[in-house]
Amino acid sequence: MSHAHDRDRASAVASVPDRAGQFRKLAPAAIRRPIARLVLEARWRWSSAAQPVEPADIQPGPLIVSGFFNEVLGVGRAGRLTADWLETTGLPVVRHDLRPALVHQLHGGLDFPVKAAGGVWLIHANPPEAKAAMLAHQTGGWRGRYRIGYWAWETSEAPADWADAATRFHEIWVPSRFVADAVERTFRQRGKAALAARIGVVPHVLPDLSDIQPDRSRFGIGAQEVAVLAAMDLRSTAARKNPQGAIEAWMLAFPRPEIGRRLMLKLTGGTADPSALERLRTFARERPDVTLLDEDLADREMDRLVASVDIVLSPHRAEGFGLVLAEAMALGKGVVATGFSGNMDFMDATSAALIPFSLTTADDPTGRYGGVWAEPDIGACAEILKALVDDAGRRRALGLAAAKRIEGLRQTWSKDAIRHQTWVRKISLLG
């Protein structure tokens, strides 16, 4: 290919963002979005030639981990933990931030973060973001790599188009058996049951919490108070995370504020659901025993918050995994959680206080979730919560059992376990 052709192509690629910017200014969102979706779908289908090459044809090379490394998102934290842990096992990780890909997916042309060929590309994000990463970067940069997708979903059926996305990966990692079943169910429904062989359950990495110290004064928790934490990201929908259930359980357990009892509502992504945010703010204003933390916390600060409370409460309708719950158990906290979905991979009735539930069709006003999820019994939740708040001995016993149970998760990510994985053989410069 001539240098003149390269210059022409580079000029064309550089001009696309300008044209895209003009398009955004001239066309209203109601017109832009459907057109953009059609263009992206056409580009995705056109790039279908870039199917995974045979593993035997992939030469050893770098390990690239793509994720939302710089953002306060559950998927962002999970990606950081994965990259951190892989490095501790001696694997040389190239970290690649996904945010620019979401901006450039329409016109593509981004250089891949490494020039060396081969190796492994682990995309720590769901198919929509994985598609963006592929469409944003020049195909030649990633075509000949061993590709792993790390996906999570929270109800009984993953989105239908995930089956198509799965054909682009050699392996699909999911954090729990619950997610694996949801993804496999979608594969079967789309006539691609054979793709289930690519699914592997790989629990999220737990951080090293050995040096985390509580800081109750930092979070406004009294020295003698029993503090209960309910943490939620409203970008993952209030219907699923169910902050209203946490509020109702607290009010049933403690109809009037009581000295020595405090509910901590840790909120992220409030702008995603202003009405839910206002309900939480109103509740906190009306109850002096309730603290609303509506601020982004860095990973270590969030760890300190969990270490500072006595109980973690999650009357969720569904969880793909439940990273905050797992970290709370690792810190020896009593956890009160719905006995359904991904958290049941590391919980049982001896290590957590499980909220009974009934199954129901998912009713998500945002339209994000379908399938089936749980409806927790809030009355039973209130009884469980009050009993645990009032009994320090029971809290200690439950916390000890929780810490012991959660240790089993760490074995999946042990150095020996990692080194025996097939994909590791595709990485050069092992430490």
N, C-alpha and C positions, 0 to 999 in steps of 0.2 A: 504494500500500500504506500502511495506517495506521501511526502511531507505536506504537499499542497492539499491533498485529501484530508490529512489529519487536521490541518489548520481550518479547512472549511467545516469539518465536523465539529471541532471545538468551538468555532464561531457560532455555528447553528445551535449547539447545546447551550452556550452562554446566553444566546438571545431568547431562549425559551422562557426563563424566569421573567424577563421583561414583558414578553407577550402574556404570560400568565398573570402578571401584575396588572396589565392593562385590562385583561379579561375580568379580573376581580373588580376593578373600578367601574367598568361599563355595564356588566351584567348583574342583575340582582341575584341574591342567594338562591331563590326558588328556581332560577334557571341554571345557575352555575353548578349546583350540586348534582342534579341528575346527569348533566353533560359530563362532569368530572367522573362520576361513577361509570358511565358508559366508556369513557376513554380508558380508565384504569382497567376495566374488565377486558377491553379489547387488547390492551398491552399485556395483561396477564395471560390471556389465551395465546397471544402471539409468541410469548416467551416460553410456551409450554415445551418447546424443543429442548430447553435446559433442564431436562429430567436428571435425576441423580445418576452419575456414572457408576459402574460396577465398583464395589469397594476394592477389589483386587487391582483396579487400574488407578487408584489414588495413591500418590506417593506421599511419604511422610513430609510434614510441613508444620506451619504454625497452628496454634490453638487460638481462634478468635471467639470471644464471648461478647455477643451483642445484647444490650439491655438498656433500660432507662436508669443509668447509673447516677444521674445527678438530680433525681426527682424524688419527692416524698410520695411514693406510691408503693402499695404492697408488692407489685411486680418489680418495682425498682429495687426495693430492699432484698427481695428474693434473688435478683440477679447479682447484686453486690455480694451477698453471702456465698453464692455459688462460685463467683470469680475468686473471692478471698480464699475459699476452702481449696479450690483447685491449685492455687498457688502454694498453699501450705503443704500439699502433697508433692511438690516439686515440679509441677507442670508450668511452663512459661506461658502466661495468659496475656493476650493482646485484648485490651478492653476497647469496645467500640460502642459509642453512644448512639441510640436509635433515633433520637429526636430529629436530627436533620433529615433522616430518611422520610419522615412523614411529610416534610415540606417539599422534598424533591421527587416524590414518587410519581407525580404526574408527568414530569418531563425527563427524569432519569439523568444519566450522565455522570453521576458521582464516581470518583475513583474509589476502589475498594481500599480498606484501611491498611492492607499489606500487599506487597508486590510478590512475595514468595508464593509459589504454587503449592497445591496439595494441602494436607493437614485437615483440620476439623473446624467447622463453623457451627457454633452453638448459639442459636437465637433464643434468648430467654424472654419470649413474648408470644402472645397468641397469634393465630394465622393472619388477622388483618394487619398487624404490625410486621409480621414476617414477610407478608406480601410486599408491604411498603419497602422493607429493606432490600428485597430482591429487585423490585422495579426501580428503586432509586439508584442502584449501583450498576455499573457496566457488567453485563453477563459474564464476560471473560474473567472478571475478577473472582467470581465465586462458583463458576460452573464445575470445576474439577476438585471440589472439596467434599469431605465427608460431612453431611449436614444433619444436625440434630435440632429438633424443635422442642422447646420446653413449654408446655401448654397447661392451662388450668381453666376449669369451668365449674359452675356452682349448682347446676340443676341436673335432672336426670337425662337430659339430651343436649349434646353439644350442637352448635349451629350446623346447618346442613352443608354449607360450603367448606367446612373443615375437612371433609372427605377429599375434596379436590386438592386442597392445600397439602394434605398428607402425602400425596404422590411426589412432592418435591423433596422429601426428606428420607434419609436412610433410617433414622430412628425418631420416635416421638416419646419424649419423657413427660410424665404427668406426676403430680405430687402425691396422689392417693389412689387407692383402689376405686373409690367413688368416681373420680374423674375418669379413670381408665374405662369403667363401665359406661359412662356417659359418652365418651368418644367412640368406643367400640359399637355402642348402640347406633350412633349416627352413621358409622361406616356400613353397618349391615343394612340400614334403611336406604342408603344410597347405592346399594349393590356393590360395595367394595369391602366385603367382609375380610378379604385376604390382607388388607392393610392392618388388621388388628395385630398381626405378627410384629409390626414395627413398634408397638406400644410397650413401654416399660415403666413400672412404678418406681419413681425416684423421689423420695420425700425431700422436702425443702431442707436445706442445711440449717442447723441451729448455730447461732453465734456462740463464741466463748463468753460466758457470762460470769466467769469466776471472779472477776475484779469489779463487778457492778455493785455499787453501794446505794442503798436507799437515800433519798433526799426529800423527806416529807415536807420540810418547810418550803422548799422550792415550789412545791405544787399545792401549798395551802392546806396540808393535812395535819391535823392536830396530833400531838405525841400520843395521846390516849384514845384517839379515834380508831374505830374499825372502818377501813376504807374499802369500798367496792368500786372496781373500775369496769366501765363498759366502753369499749373503743370501737369506733366505726368510721368508715370512709364512705360518705354519701355519694361519691362517684360510682361506687359499686351498688347503688340504689338503696334507699331507705327501706323499701319493701323487703329486700333480702336481709340486710343487716339488722333490721327490726329494732331501732332505738325506742320506738313507741312501746314495744314489749318490755324493754328494760325499765322504762318509766313506770309502766303499769305494775310491774312486779314489785318495784320499790315502794310504790304508794300502797299496794296491798299489804306488803310486809311491814311497812311503817307509815300508817295513815297520817300520823303527825310527826313532825321532826323530833328526833330524840338526841339528846346529848351523847356524844361518843359514837355516832353513826353517820357516815358520809358516803354519798354516791358521787363518783367522779365520771363525768361524761366527756370522753376524749373524742373530739370531732376533727375530721379531715375532709376537705372537699365540700364545704358547706355551700359554696356558690352553685354547686351542681343541683341542689334541691332547696331553693330559698324557703319554701313553705315548711319543710321539715326542720330547717335551721331555725326558723322563727318559733316553731313549737318547742324546740329544745331550749331556746333562750327564754321563752315565757315560763316554762317549767322551772328553770334554774332561778329566775327572778322571784318566783313565788315560794320557793323552798330554800330556807337558809342552810339546809343539810345537803344541798346539791351544788356541785361546782362544775361549770361548763368550761372545758379547755378547748377553745376554738383557735388553735394555733398549730403550725407545722413544727414538728420536733425532729431533730436529727436522730439517727439510729440510736446513738448512745443515750441521748436524752429520753427517748421512748423506753429504752431498757431501764433507765433509772426510775421512770414513772411506774413501770410494772413492778420493779423491786420495792417501790414505796407503798404499795397497797397490800391489802390482806387477801382479797378475793378478786377474781376476774369473772365477770358475768357476760354471757353471750347467748341470749335467747334467739339466735339466728334461725332463719328458715332454711338456709343451705350455706355450706362452706366447701370450697375446693380443697382446702387443707386446714387453715386456721393457725397461721404463724404466731400471732400474739398469744393464742391459747397454749401452743406448744412451748413458747418461751416462758410463759407464766408457770407452767408445770415444771420446766427445767429450773426455775427459780424457787421451787417449793411452795407455790401458792395454791390455795384452794380454788378450783375452777368450777363454775356452775355454767353448764352449756347444754344446748339442745343435743339429745343423743342421736344425731342423724348427720350424715354426709361425711366429708373428708376427715373431720376431726376424730371419727371413730377408728381410724387407723392407729391412733396412739392414745385412745381413752377407753376405759371400761368403768363399770360401776364401782370398782375398788380404788380407782385413781382420780376420779372426777365425780362431781355431783351432777348426774344426768337429768335433764328436763324431759319428761315424757311428751309425746307429740302424736299427731295424726298426720297422715299424708293427704295432700290436696293438690289440685292443679295450681301451678304457679300463677299468681295474680300480681303482675308487675306493671304498674301504671306507665312506666317508661317504655314498655314493650321489649326490653332487652332480654328478659328471661322467659322461656317457655318450659314445657315439661312438668315435672312434679317436684314439689318441695315440702317441707315440714310446716305444720302449724303447731308451735309449742304451746303447751298447757301453762298459761301464765299464772293461774291460781296455784298449781303445783310448784311452779318456779318460785313464787313468793314464799311458800312454806319452806322450801329447801333453802332459799336465801336467808330467811330469818333464822332458821335453825343454825346455819353455819355462822352467821354474824354473831349470834348469841353464845356460841360454844367454841372457846379458844382451843380447847383440847381436840375437838373434832377437826378444826382447821389445820392444826399442826399435823395430825395423823394423815389427813388427806393430802397435805402438801408433801409429806415424806413419801407417800405412795406414788404421788404424781412424778416427783423427781426420779424415783427408781424406774418407773415405767417408761419415761421419756428417753432414758439412756439407750434403749434399743434402737431408736432412730439413727443414732450416730454411727452405728455399725455399717449402714449402707454407704457412708462416705469415708470409711476408714481408708488409710493409705493403701493397705493390701487389697481391699475391695476395688478401689479405683484402678490400680495398676493391672488388674486382671481383666479389665473391660476391653472388648475388641476394638473400640474406637480409639483407645489410648495408643494403640500400635501405629496409628496414622499421625502421631505427633512427633516431631523431631526435637532434638536437644532436651531430652528428659534429664531432670536433675537427679 
